Amino acid sequence: MSGGAAVPPCPSYRVWALPGIPEVRPGDDLVGLIAGAATAPGMPELAQGDVLLVTSKIVSKAEGRVTEAADREAAIDAETVRVVARRGGLRITETRHGLIMAAAGVDASNTPAGTVLLLPVDPDASARAIRDGLREALGVDVGVLVTDTFGRPWRAGLTDVAIGAAGVRVLDDLRGGEDAHGNRLSATVTATADELAAAGDLVKGKAGGLPVAVVRGLPHVVTDGADGLGAADRGARDLLRDPADDMFRLGTSEAVREAVTLRRTVREFTAEPVDGAAVRRAAAAAVTAPAPHHTTPWRFVLLESETARAGLLDAMREAWIADLRGDGFSEESIAKRVRRGDVLRKAPYLVVPCLVMDGSHTYPDERRNTAEREMFVVAAGAGVQNFLVALAGERLGSAWVSSTMFCRDVVRDVLGLPADWDPMGAVAVGHAAAPPRERPARDAGAFVEVR
């Protein structure tokens, strides 16, 4: 070729597996086995900036993380901190490491019959030990990833991901940069370590006896510093999403129980505004509650303006003070009670759920009329419970306070509600100012009778 500008080289990298690593057993020198395979005749020498991808199974074997297959269920229980989903005998769990995976990573593949493998106790520490050992044995700094196989929600098939890392920038944060069209990137954080793990799996395979691979040509992903513990190298823990930011943290049937548990009464709120659309979505969940005679006995009055909230709460306070005076309480006692009951004033958003009896039946005797109203009250409570749980799912705190029931006429008058709408308390809504205190465990058996 003559004339014209030179064509710039295209970005590229190379990945290859290391053959010759024998069956690993508890107590084996894993660094020695890897170093021996890497320096075998005909193999490229490891170089500065290479990334070594080590299957977690051989790490587990070398570290003695092997147990009898008969103890598999007990091992899964021991490795599990939370069951995310369950279907038949399959459990998707959160492990002690914070990983979400099938059976807590307890694996019966590539291990002798009658045994199962557990994940390494600390995959990041395992990766650091391999990196440090290779530096000492071969005099070269490489990045090290410990990898394992994961399934993924909404995607068929399995892929390798990084569960331990040393000397590798596991995330590439592109936020604040621009794309080729000049658009500012606001959410792009690339999981570099997982991409490397998947690339290595293409040459390692699942049954080829090739548990280690090398990636060359991407030196920018390897961190500086001889110990691999610089600011940019915090290990694979950075790949774990903060539970508070995880929109898909909950599983299937477990999600219901988790969401109900997540719903806690919040009495202190931040000043952060509440998204009215989130409250409306919670109301949409509320009206799916069961109700008698195919009726819809719920109405939710949303007090989004400060004027509406203050007007209601001022009128309710006056009504409450009048009741307390009528009960003979002293002015000092009344002032204390009013201060304790100000949780509704601390919230940036209020909701007044109301009961309507449209569609109810009228009977000739009071007994059945009383039961009829009780059915509607129960349905209203079910709707409010749905509402509170849905708010928790929207990451909003709430407190259901019954005070409007004691001054329904006042509430109806201030809010301009129809005479047949019965306010069933008020729900304070907002962002919790602090995590809720631990709730004492309750033994469900104490509340269950079997006949």
CORZIKA-V366080 format. One line per field, one symbol per residue. ss: DSSP state (2 for helix, 1 for strand, 0 for the rest). psi: psi as a letter, one per 30 degrees, with the letter a starting at -180 (. if undefined). A space follows every 50 residues. Layout:
BEGIN
ss = ???
psi = ???
END
This chain:
BEGIN
ss = 00000000000001111000000000000222222222000000000000 11111222222200011122222222222111111110011111100001 11222010000000111000002222222222222222000011111111 11001111111111110100011000010000010000110222222222 22220000000111110022210000000000000222200022200000 00222222222200100010000002222222222200000222000111 11100222222222222222222222000022222222220222000011 11111000000000022222222222222222222222222220001111 10222202222222200000011001111101000000000002222000 0
psi = kkllkkkkkkkllkklljlgjlkklkfljeeeeeeeefglkfkkkklkfl kkjkkfefeeeegghklkffgeeeeeeefkfkkelkjbfkkklklffgkj lkhggjkglhkkkgllkllkejeeeeeeeeeeeeeeefgkjlkkkkllkk lkkgkllllklkfkkkgkjfkjjgkfakafggkkkfgjjkieeeeeeeee fffelfgghifklkkkghfffkllkffghlfgigaffffkkkefgjfhek bcefeeeeeeefjkkkfkllgklkjeeeeeeeeeeegglklkghligkkj jjjfkeeeeeeeeeeeeeeeeeeeeffgkleeeeeeeeefggeeffkfkk kjklkkgkglkklfleeeeeeeeeeeeeeeeeeeeeeeeeeefghkllkj kgefffheeeeeeefhllfgkjkhakjkkakkflkllkkkkkjfffgkkk .
END
